[in-house]
């Protein structure tokens, strides 16, 4: 024990004597050293919804090249007697996963494994998509006498957010994933690309249906209204012209 203490004092003396030397503490926020530390990082559910902060998460393969890039805001929605919300803070997220030729996984985890979101990408022919989503959330109880509870969910064998290789999937509208009867995951906005990224950047965007409808439907409605107005005006002119011809005959 004396040996350990002397080592620590030696480090402090060295930092004090040599200018420019700073002691860097090891970030232990990802390791549940004690119960009090874990409590600090446990998610706190909120009764009202807020826009989740936007984060960009990049996963690199063994060759050092990015194989997954994801930009999104993540919100956990817990449904019990009331609806509760928790937004994922990108500054506290730890990224992990793996890159393969036909499958890749991006895992986003909070310290102490208090919350996680895992996305499994699959490449098939000339397209890629998300085939599996897993998530869990271990929040603080919403009341002093409420029991601790973990909310988990799984989506499997789906083809979510499909895009062509070399292109990115983009959606500015809300994407709501029904993970379980008590847990929803909302992604807003989102942009994904996997397997093939040109210099680590996004390729040409593939627009989601919700964004397409928001952009195209107003144009269709506007064109329809203009068309109906033109028909009404033409009909009025034709009727007026017929009446005028009838008076001329008399």
Residue frames relative to the residue before (quaternion, step in Angstrom):
aa qw qx qy qz dx dy dz
X 1.0000 0.0000 0.0000 0.0000 0.00 0.00 0.00
X 0.6358 0.5182 -0.3219 0.4729 3.57 1.04 -0.82
X 0.6241 0.5488 -0.3348 0.4441 3.50 1.06 -0.82
X 0.6597 0.5090 -0.3051 0.4611 3.63 0.97 -0.86
X 0.6548 0.5149 -0.3131 0.4563 3.57 1.00 -0.88
X 0.6606 0.5048 -0.3169 0.4565 3.56 0.92 -0.86
X 0.6211 0.5446 -0.3391 0.4502 3.59 1.07 -0.69
X 0.6670 0.4990 -0.3054 0.4613 3.56 0.96 -0.84
X 0.6511 0.5021 -0.3160 0.4733 3.58 0.99 -0.87
X 0.6201 0.5473 -0.3467 0.4425 3.57 1.05 -0.68
X 0.6463 0.5189 -0.3165 0.4615 3.56 1.01 -0.78
X 0.6585 0.5036 -0.3111 0.4648 3.57 0.97 -0.84
X 0.6449 0.5103 -0.3179 0.4718 3.60 0.99 -0.80
X 0.6397 0.5255 -0.3220 0.4592 3.58 1.01 -0.82
X 0.6649 0.4982 -0.3021 0.4674 3.58 0.95 -0.84
X 0.6630 0.5070 -0.3046 0.4589 3.58 1.09 -0.73
X 0.7089 0.4760 -0.2627 0.4493 3.60 1.02 -0.81
X 0.7559 0.3429 -0.1998 0.5207 3.62 0.99 -0.77
X 0.3522 -0.7503 0.5144 0.2202 3.62 -0.55 1.11
X 0.7652 0.3566 -0.2674 0.4645 3.54 -1.09 0.73
X 0.6175 0.5179 -0.3560 0.4730 3.61 1.23 -0.19
X 0.0279 -0.7993 0.5999 -0.0210 3.58 -0.75 1.06
X 0.3973 -0.6900 0.5512 0.2495 3.52 -1.06 0.74
X 0.1622 -0.7876 0.5908 0.0657 3.55 -0.84 1.03
X 0.3079 -0.7675 0.5351 0.1726 3.54 -0.58 1.17
X 0.4829 -0.6519 0.5021 0.2996 3.55 -1.11 0.68
X 0.4089 -0.7114 0.5171 0.2434 3.57 -0.85 0.98
X 0.0825 -0.8252 0.5588 0.0055 3.55 -0.33 1.26
X 0.3642 0.7620 -0.4788 0.2399 3.58 1.27 0.24
X 0.6675 0.4935 -0.3092 0.4640 3.58 1.16 -0.45
X 0.6982 0.4169 -0.2683 0.5165 3.61 1.23 -0.15
X 0.3417 -0.7555 0.5187 0.2084 3.61 -0.58 1.06
X 0.1188 -0.8354 0.5348 0.0458 3.57 0.25 1.30
X 0.7986 -0.0190 0.0386 0.6003 3.55 0.93 -0.85
X 0.6737 -0.5085 0.3511 0.4053 3.52 -1.27 0.34
X 0.6489 0.5305 -0.3320 0.4327 3.59 1.00 -0.78
X 0.6467 0.5145 -0.3274 0.4580 3.60 1.03 -0.74
X 0.6424 0.5219 -0.3289 0.4548 3.57 0.97 -0.81
X 0.6200 0.5652 -0.3444 0.4214 3.57 0.99 -0.83
X 0.6056 0.5802 -0.3588 0.4096 3.59 1.04 -0.76
X 0.7726 0.3734 -0.1780 0.4816 3.56 0.95 -0.90
X 0.4623 0.6659 -0.4767 0.3400 3.62 1.15 0.14
X 0.5201 -0.6662 0.4318 0.3151 3.58 -0.83 0.93
X 0.2466 -0.7406 0.6097 0.1377 3.53 -1.15 0.74
X 0.3308 -0.7601 0.5288 0.1820 3.57 -0.56 1.15
X 0.2325 -0.7749 0.5784 0.1044 3.53 -1.08 0.85
X 0.4709 -0.6997 0.4564 0.2837 3.62 -0.99 0.74
X 0.7471 0.3140 -0.1973 0.5516 3.59 1.23 -0.36
X 0.4832 -0.6864 0.4766 0.2612 3.53 -1.16 0.71
X 0.0493 -0.7767 0.6277 0.0147 3.56 -1.11 0.75
X 0.5840 -0.5733 0.4325 0.3783 3.57 -1.19 0.50
X 0.3813 -0.7438 0.4915 0.2447 3.64 -0.61 1.04
X 0.5333 -0.6295 0.4491 0.3431 3.62 -1.03 0.69
X 0.4522 -0.7026 0.4936 0.2412 3.52 -1.07 0.83
X 0.0210 -0.7969 0.6035 -0.0172 3.55 -0.94 0.95
X 0.2249 -0.7453 0.6097 0.1488 3.55 -1.19 0.61
X 0.0829 -0.8145 0.5738 -0.0220 3.56 -0.66 1.16
X 0.0576 -0.8024 0.5936 -0.0233 3.56 -0.73 1.14
X 0.1190 -0.7747 0.6193 0.0460 3.54 -0.95 0.97
X 0.1775 -0.8001 0.5689 0.0691 3.56 -0.83 1.05
X 0.4507 -0.6805 0.5153 0.2613 3.53 -1.18 0.65
X 0.7415 -0.3974 0.2951 0.4529 3.56 -1.32 -0.10
X 0.6574 0.5067 -0.3107 0.4632 3.58 1.17 -0.50
X 0.5512 -0.6435 0.3772 0.3739 3.58 1.30 0.02
X 0.5910 0.5663 -0.3668 0.4421 3.58 1.27 -0.01
X 0.5181 -0.6411 0.4579 0.3330 3.62 -0.99 0.76
X 0.1412 -0.7833 0.5996 0.0835 3.56 -1.00 0.84
X 0.7676 0.1466 -0.1140 0.6134 3.59 1.26 -0.32
X 0.0308 0.7519 -0.6585 0.0065 3.53 -1.09 0.81
X 0.0323 0.8019 -0.5921 0.0721 3.56 -0.80 1.04
X 0.0567 -0.7664 0.6397 0.0131 3.54 -0.92 0.97
X 0.2917 0.7627 -0.5217 0.2470 3.58 -0.57 1.10
X 0.3191 -0.6591 0.6331 0.2511 3.47 -1.42 0.26
X 0.1663 -0.8127 0.5562 0.0502 3.58 -0.83 1.01
X 0.0086 -0.7900 0.6126 -0.0243 3.55 -0.85 1.02
X 0.2604 -0.7298 0.6159 0.1426 3.56 -0.96 0.98
X 0.0971 -0.7854 0.6104 0.0332 3.57 -0.89 0.96
X 0.1350 -0.7954 0.5902 0.0268 3.55 -0.60 1.22
X 0.1264 -0.8021 0.5829 0.0293 3.56 -0.76 1.10
X 0.1144 0.7490 -0.6422 0.1161 3.54 -0.66 1.22
X 0.7805 -0.1225 0.1289 0.5993 3.59 -0.65 -1.01
X 0.7481 0.1642 -0.1102 0.6334 3.54 1.23 -0.64
X 0.4503 -0.6504 0.5289 0.3073 3.55 -1.30 0.13
X 0.0969 -0.8037 0.5871 -0.0006 3.54 -0.83 1.09
X 0.2250 -0.7985 0.5532 0.0756 3.55 -1.16 0.69
X 0.0287 0.7690 -0.6386 0.0049 3.53 -1.21 0.64
X 0.2116 -0.7872 0.5718 0.0925 3.57 -0.79 1.09
X 0.4413 -0.6999 0.5040 0.2478 3.55 -0.95 0.94
X 0.2936 -0.7544 0.5684 0.1469 3.57 -0.86 1.06
X 0.3866 -0.7573 0.4678 0.2413 3.64 -0.39 1.14
X 0.6343 0.5592 -0.3428 0.4093 3.62 1.06 -0.65
X 0.7204 0.4137 -0.2499 0.4974 3.62 1.19 -0.34
X 0.5351 0.6610 -0.3875 0.3558 3.55 1.29 -0.10
X 0.2160 -0.7356 0.6276 0.1357 3.55 -1.09 0.80
X 0.2556 -0.7759 0.5627 0.1267 3.56 -0.82 1.05
X 0.1216 0.7605 -0.6332 0.0768 3.55 -1.12 0.73
X 0.2941 0.7567 -0.5558 0.1785 3.56 -1.30 0.02
X 0.3160 -0.7329 0.5511 0.2436 3.56 -1.15 -0.51
X 0.3065 -0.7388 0.5764 0.1674 3.53 -1.28 0.51
X 0.0066 0.7878 -0.6153 0.0277 3.56 -0.83 1.01
X 0.6699 -0.5035 0.3507 0.4181 3.58 -1.26 0.11
X 0.8126 0.1932 -0.0851 0.5433 3.58 0.99 -0.77
X 0.7670 0.2036 -0.1462 0.5907 3.60 1.26 -0.08
X 0.0316 0.7785 -0.6250 0.0479 3.56 -1.09 0.78
X 0.1662 -0.7946 0.5814 0.0546 3.55 -1.07 0.79
X 0.1030 -0.7595 0.6404 0.0500 3.54 -1.03 0.91
X 0.0697 -0.7976 0.5992 0.0001 3.57 -0.70 1.15
X 0.1056 -0.7658 0.6334 0.0338 3.55 -0.91 1.00
X 0.0229 0.8296 -0.5498 0.0947 3.57 -0.53 1.22
X 0.3523 -0.7093 0.5704 0.2176 3.55 -1.07 0.79
X 0.6655 -0.4974 0.3616 0.4231 3.62 -1.19 0.42
X 0.8123 0.2207 -0.1849 0.5071 3.54 -1.05 0.80
X 0.4499 -0.6991 0.4343 0.3467 3.57 1.31 0.23
X 0.2352 0.8088 -0.5050 0.1883 3.56 1.10 0.75
X 0.7795 -0.0348 0.0170 0.6253 3.58 1.21 -0.48
X 0.0233 0.8012 -0.5974 0.0248 3.55 -1.12 0.61
X 0.0771 -0.7470 0.6583 0.0519 3.49 -1.34 0.53
X 0.0420 -0.8108 0.5834 -0.0233 3.57 -0.69 1.11
X 0.1163 -0.7917 0.5995 0.0164 3.54 -0.83 1.11
X 0.1495 -0.7853 0.5978 0.0609 3.58 -0.81 1.05
X 0.1762 -0.7945 0.5786 0.0538 3.55 -0.63 1.20
X 0.0882 -0.7863 0.6100 0.0437 3.55 -1.11 0.71
X 0.2299 -0.7541 0.6002 0.1352 3.55 -1.06 0.83
X 0.0296 0.7956 -0.6000 0.0787 3.54 -0.82 1.04
X 0.8120 -0.0806 -0.0149 0.5779 3.56 -0.46 1.27
X 0.7956 -0.2874 0.2140 0.4885 3.60 -0.62 -1.08
X 0.6661 0.4554 -0.3099 0.5029 3.59 1.21 0.38
X 0.1492 -0.7417 0.6372 0.1468 3.53 -1.35 0.24
X 0.0151 0.7843 -0.6195 0.0295 3.56 -1.22 0.51
X 0.4987 -0.6040 0.5173 0.3448 3.55 -1.35 0.13
X 0.1708 -0.8252 0.5349 0.0610 3.56 -0.61 1.15
X 0.8073 0.1245 -0.0551 0.5742 3.59 1.20 -0.38
X 0.0360 -0.7739 0.6322 -0.0006 3.56 -1.05 0.86
X 0.0049 0.7766 -0.6299 0.0117 3.58 -0.87 0.97
X 0.0362 0.8004 -0.5961 0.0517 3.55 -1.08 0.66
X 0.0432 0.7680 -0.6384 -0.0255 3.51 -1.31 0.35
X 0.1175 -0.7747 0.6202 0.0355 3.53 -1.25 0.56
X 0.0697 -0.7863 0.6139 0.0059 3.58 -0.83 1.06
X 0.0026 -0.8551 0.5180 -0.0222 3.60 0.31 1.21
X 0.6042 -0.4911 0.4599 0.4269 3.50 -1.36 0.05
X 0.5735 -0.5812 0.4289 0.3866 3.63 -1.04 0.61
X 0.4901 -0.6913 0.4529 0.2770 3.55 -1.02 0.76
X 0.7731 0.1614 -0.1343 0.5985 3.60 1.26 -0.09
X 0.6728 -0.5325 0.3206 0.4012 3.64 -1.12 0.53
X 0.7650 0.3564 -0.1959 0.4995 3.61 0.98 -0.76
X 0.4825 0.6685 -0.4383 0.3582 3.58 1.26 0.07
X 0.4761 -0.6859 0.4760 0.2762 3.56 -1.05 0.75
X 0.5532 -0.5743 0.4834 0.3612 3.53 -1.25 0.49
X 0.0497 0.8030 -0.5908 0.0606 3.55 -1.00 0.80
X 0.2280 -0.7493 0.6079 0.1305 3.54 -1.11 0.78
X 0.2074 -0.7738 0.5915 0.0913 3.56 -0.92 1.00
X 0.0219 -0.8168 0.5748 -0.0447 3.56 -0.67 1.13
X 0.0005 0.8061 -0.5918 0.0064 3.54 -1.23 0.48
X 0.1113 -0.7920 0.5997 0.0269 3.54 -1.24 0.54
X 0.0384 -0.7283 0.6833 0.0346 3.52 -1.15 0.85
X 0.0237 0.8261 -0.5587 0.0699 3.59 -0.67 1.05
X 0.8332 0.1987 -0.1746 0.4855 3.54 -1.27 0.61
X 0.4401 0.6532 -0.4880 0.3762 3.56 1.02 0.84
X 0.2697 -0.7143 0.6105 0.2105 3.56 -1.35 0.12
X 0.0624 0.8396 -0.5280 0.1109 3.52 0.41 1.34
X 0.8647 0.1071 -0.0702 0.4858 3.54 -1.23 0.68
X 0.1286 0.8347 -0.5213 0.1228 3.59 0.88 0.99
X 0.0692 0.7835 -0.6131 0.0737 3.53 -1.06 0.84
X 0.5573 -0.5875 0.4647 0.3582 3.55 -1.26 0.36
X 0.5951 -0.5584 0.4353 0.3802 3.56 -1.18 0.58
X 0.7838 0.2907 -0.2402 0.4935 3.54 -0.96 0.90
X 0.6986 0.3718 -0.2568 0.5547 3.57 1.31 -0.05
X 0.3802 -0.7218 0.5339 0.2225 3.58 -1.21 0.44
X 0.3664 -0.6838 0.5815 0.2450 3.54 -1.25 0.54
X 0.0344 -0.8178 0.5735 -0.0342 3.58 -0.76 1.05
X 0.0849 0.7819 -0.6132 0.0732 3.55 -1.04 0.82
X 0.2213 -0.7885 0.5646 0.1024 3.55 -0.57 1.19
X 0.5964 0.5474 -0.3572 0.4659 3.57 1.23 -0.37
X 0.6324 -0.5379 0.3938 0.3946 3.57 -1.26 0.31
X 0.1278 -0.7487 0.6457 0.0786 3.55 -1.09 0.85
X 0.0970 -0.8246 0.5574 0.0021 3.56 -0.41 1.25
X 0.1400 -0.7918 0.5929 0.0436 3.58 -0.71 1.14
X 0.2701 -0.7647 0.5669 0.1447 3.59 -0.71 1.10
X 0.1527 -0.8462 0.5079 0.0525 3.56 0.01 1.31
X 0.7658 -0.1296 0.1116 0.6199 3.59 1.07 -0.77
X 0.7105 -0.4352 0.3180 0.4524 3.56 -1.28 -0.06
X 0.7664 0.3476 -0.1841 0.5079 3.59 1.18 -0.49
X 0.7638 0.3387 -0.1759 0.5206 3.59 1.20 -0.23
X 0.0370 -0.7502 0.6602 0.0017 3.52 -1.06 0.96
X 0.1848 -0.7393 0.6331 0.1362 3.53 -1.27 0.54
X 0.1117 -0.7849 0.6074 0.0506 3.56 -0.79 1.03
X 0.1131 -0.7702 0.6269 0.0335 3.56 -0.90 1.03
X 0.2596 0.7677 -0.5430 0.2199 3.58 -0.56 1.15
X 0.5347 -0.4250 -0.7058 0.1879 1.58 -1.11 2.22
X 0.2411 -0.7782 0.5515 0.1793 3.61 -1.18 -0.08
X 0.0176 0.7532 -0.6575 -0.0009 3.50 -1.32 0.54
X 0.0459 -0.8127 0.5798 -0.0358 3.57 -0.73 1.14
X 0.1355 0.7401 -0.6586 0.0121 3.50 -1.31 0.48
X 0.0334 -0.8124 0.5817 -0.0239 3.56 -0.93 0.92
X 0.8122 0.3112 -0.2587 0.4203 3.50 -1.43 0.50
X 0.8233 0.0575 0.0008 0.5647 3.62 0.60 -1.08
X 0.1225 0.7736 -0.6069 0.1351 3.56 -0.42 1.29
X 0.3435 -0.7504 0.5340 0.1835 3.55 -0.75 1.08
X 0.8311 -0.1480 0.0351 0.5350 3.57 -0.38 1.31
X 0.6835 -0.5190 0.2773 0.4320 3.58 1.06 0.73
X 0.6234 0.5485 -0.3470 0.4360 3.59 1.24 0.10
X 0.6038 -0.5592 0.4253 0.3765 3.53 -1.30 0.29
X 0.3887 -0.6877 0.5639 0.2410 3.52 -1.20 0.66
X 0.7658 -0.3199 0.2619 0.4925 3.55 -1.29 -0.25
X 0.4586 -0.7325 0.4431 0.2383 3.55 -0.89 0.99
X 0.2269 -0.6955 0.6629 0.1594 3.50 -1.26 0.68
X 0.3155 -0.7945 0.4970 0.1490 3.56 -0.52 1.22
X 0.4366 -0.6840 0.5152 0.2759 3.57 -1.01 0.82
X 0.6623 -0.5367 0.3526 0.3859 3.57 -1.24 0.49
X 0.6247 0.5545 -0.3465 0.4268 3.59 1.01 -0.79
X 0.6684 0.4756 -0.2999 0.4870 3.60 0.95 -0.87
X 0.6279 0.5448 -0.3311 0.4464 3.58 1.01 -0.84
X 0.6719 0.4946 -0.2949 0.4658 3.57 0.93 -0.93
X 0.6475 0.5191 -0.3249 0.4536 3.59 0.98 -0.83
X 0.6997 0.4648 -0.2658 0.4730 3.55 1.06 -0.73
X 0.7542 0.4216 -0.2170 0.4543 3.59 0.90 -0.93
X 0.6288 0.5763 -0.3510 0.3863 3.61 0.92 -0.86
X 0.6498 0.4904 -0.3519 0.4620 3.68 0.85 -0.73
X 0.6255 0.5263 -0.3416 0.4637 3.60 1.06 -0.72
X 0.6559 0.5069 -0.3083 0.4667 3.59 0.96 -0.89
X 0.6570 0.5012 -0.3142 0.4674 3.58 0.93 -0.90
X 0.6544 0.5166 -0.3146 0.4538 3.58 0.95 -0.87
X 0.6605 0.4970 -0.3048 0.4731 3.55 0.96 -0.89
X 0.6371 0.5305 -0.3268 0.4537 3.59 1.03 -0.78
X 0.6516 0.5109 -0.3118 0.4661 3.57 0.96 -0.90
X 0.6527 0.5023 -0.3165 0.4706 3.58 0.93 -0.89
X 0.6455 0.5277 -0.3189 0.4507 3.59 0.98 -0.84
X 0.6623 0.4994 -0.3057 0.4674 3.57 0.97 -0.88
X 0.6357 0.5201 -0.3309 0.4647 3.59 1.03 -0.76
X 0.6482 0.5125 -0.3215 0.4624 3.59 0.98 -0.82
X 0.6387 0.5214 -0.3207 0.4663 3.58 1.00 -0.84
X 0.6551 0.5143 -0.3102 0.4583 3.56 0.97 -0.89
X 0.6618 0.4994 -0.3085 0.4664 3.58 0.95 -0.89
X 0.6655 0.5004 -0.3054 0.4620 3.61 0.89 -0.88
X 0.6363 0.5255 -0.3218 0.4642 3.57 1.02 -0.84
X 0.6486 0.5180 -0.3111 0.4629 3.57 0.98 -0.86
X 0.6680 0.5015 -0.3027 0.4591 3.59 0.95 -0.87
X 0.6433 0.5185 -0.3245 0.4605 3.59 0.99 -0.81
X 0.6673 0.4955 -0.3032 0.4661 3.60 0.88 -0.92
X 0.6554 0.5128 -0.3138 0.4573 3.55 0.99 -0.87
X 0.6504 0.5180 -0.3137 0.4585 3.57 1.03 -0.81
X 0.6369 0.5269 -0.3243 0.4599 3.62 1.01 -0.74
X 0.6475 0.5142 -0.3205 0.4622 3.54 0.98 -0.84
X 0.6509 0.5167 -0.3176 0.4565 3.54 1.01 -0.84
X 0.6423 0.5153 -0.3215 0.4674 3.60 1.00 -0.76
X 0.6317 0.5382 -0.3273 0.4519 3.57 1.04 -0.73
X 0.6534 0.4979 -0.3095 0.4789 3.61 0.97 -0.77
X 0.6296 0.5380 -0.3483 0.4391 3.60 0.99 -0.70
X 0.6420 0.5353 -0.3237 0.4433 3.63 1.02 -0.77
X 0.6500 0.4989 -0.3183 0.4768 3.57 1.06 -0.72
